[in-house]
Amino acid sequence: MSTTLGKSTGRRPAGRWRTVDLVTSAVLGVAFGVVFWGWHFAYSALDPLFALFPPVAGLVSGVWLLPAVVGALVVRRPGAALLTELVAASVEALLGTQWSAGVLVSGAVQGLGVEIAVALFLWRRWTLAVAVLAGAVAAAAESVYEWSAYWAAWSWDWKLVYAGFFVVSGVLVAGLGGWALVRALARSGALSAFAAGHEHRTRG
């Protein structure tokens, strides 16, 4: 299986948004926001496990990074990761979550983490490696934010272990998982208006 979604094709500048880009970012964000709301219950069910060793929560935290990675890989515009993640966080907050409006700050941090990763390649390269890097950077950024926002009482050993676990989850769940999800959407024809869909058709 190919590990690339390809480089951005076409002559349109990377920063120029189309209506379909905005709509798709919003739709993806809403869909992931509902997923977040459901994931909240599964996450809460793991509280007994977290009580044994709290930093292990980082291993399942990559889910929160998926909207930003998927939004970036699909829309391929500066700000797509941030917009998709913020919409998802807003929907999650509206539906109700134990973190209340704090999810909006997390959404901004996570989205910016992915933006930093894809900006290194000027929004022109969309390989599995870039997706994995995006998940790792977003996880690292969110970990640092959470050290003071949620885990201020932890020792530095716990904080660093949590960050390491979170980065692993960011790589596997958000990076690899997000890339695989975009590939699946491209195969289904749902991304026919985007470069990812075009690349799948030309390879097929």
Beta strands, then each sheet from edge to edge (+ up, - down):
strand 1: 4-7
strand 2: 125-127
sheet 1: 1+ 2-
end
